[in-house]
Amino acid sequence: MVIKKNVFDARCRRCSRLVAFLTQSRENYPAYYAAPVAAFGDETPALLIVGLAPGMHGANATGRPFTGDQSGAMLFETLYKYGFSSAPSSLASDDGLQLFNCRITNAVKCLPPQNKPTTAEIKNCSTYLAAELQALKQGSVVIALGSIAHAAVLRAFEMKLTACKFGHGEEHKLPGALTMIDSYHCSRYNTQTRRLTESMFHAVFLRAKELIT
């Protein structure tokens, strides 16, 4: 994986469509964060969780991944259960919550229309994700929440998308002695339709904890 020295930039304007959408979001909701959302958590984690993108009324509002909306409910409850979080819920960026040996990021750092980033937008954000992955120590685990996050991780390593097929609970070996575990995204739709159950989600994090301890 060849990485230019790109680090997260809260002023990033690489994607004109996303810049325009954030501008509109800021006009509609003046109190919202409405900017690229940085990763959150331990600077040198053994567990990196990769989501899709900020949600309109979640991270786009609060400025912290999976914070303030229903998508984060199951995630933070699970992190707390397995000792990765200081609290079972994440409501605001100033709520004092801490992550332990864990970091949360997104494949795309800006809110996309209809929560659907384009392939070009995912590629534009790839250097940021690549830098986060490069910072992981050997033996760390990456949990990809959904197929888009799964593919974004492969792209960040400049791997072919056909190298690893997405499947809930599937494990994949990555460069740097990393392991990626796939999970269905903990979105409200997936949890309400029972495509993703609490026990299914817990199993992914239990396995991650086994691999890093």
QUIUR-V69984 format. One line per field, one symbol per residue. ss: DSSP state (a for helix, b for strand, c for the rest). phi: phi as a letter, one per 30 degrees, with the letter a starting at -180 (. if undefined). burial: I if it has 16 or more other C-alpha atoms within 10 Angstrom, else O. A space follows every 50 residues. Layout:
BEGIN
ss: ???
phi: ???
burial: ???
END
This chain:
BEGIN
ss: cccccccccccccccaaaaaaaaaaaaacccccccccccbbcccccbbbb bcccccccaaaaccccccccaaaaaaaaaaacccbcccccccccccccbc cbbbbbccccccaaacccaaaaaacaaaaaaaaaccccccbbbbbcaaaa aaaaaaccccaaacccccccbbbbcccbbbbbbccccaaaaacccccaaa aaaaaaaaaaaac
phi: .cbddccebdcebdcdddddddddddddbedddhaecddbkddbdcbccc cdaddeccdddcibeicjbdddedddddedecicbdbdbbcadcdidbcc hbbcbbdbdcdcehhbddeddddddddddedddddddeidbccccjddde ddddddchcddddbddaeidcbdbeihcbccdbedddedddddidbcedd dedddddddddcc
burial: OOOOOOOIOOOOOOOOOIIOIIOOIIOOOOOIIIIIIIIIIIOIIIIIII IIIIIIIIIIIIIIIIIIIIIIIIIIIIIIIOOIIIIIIIIIIOOOIIII IIIIIIIIIIIIOOOOIOOOIIIOIIIIIIIIIIOIOOIIIIIIIIIIII IIIIIIIOIOOOOIOIOIIOIIOIOOOIIIIIIIIIIIOOIOOOOIOOOO IIOIIOOIIOOOO
END
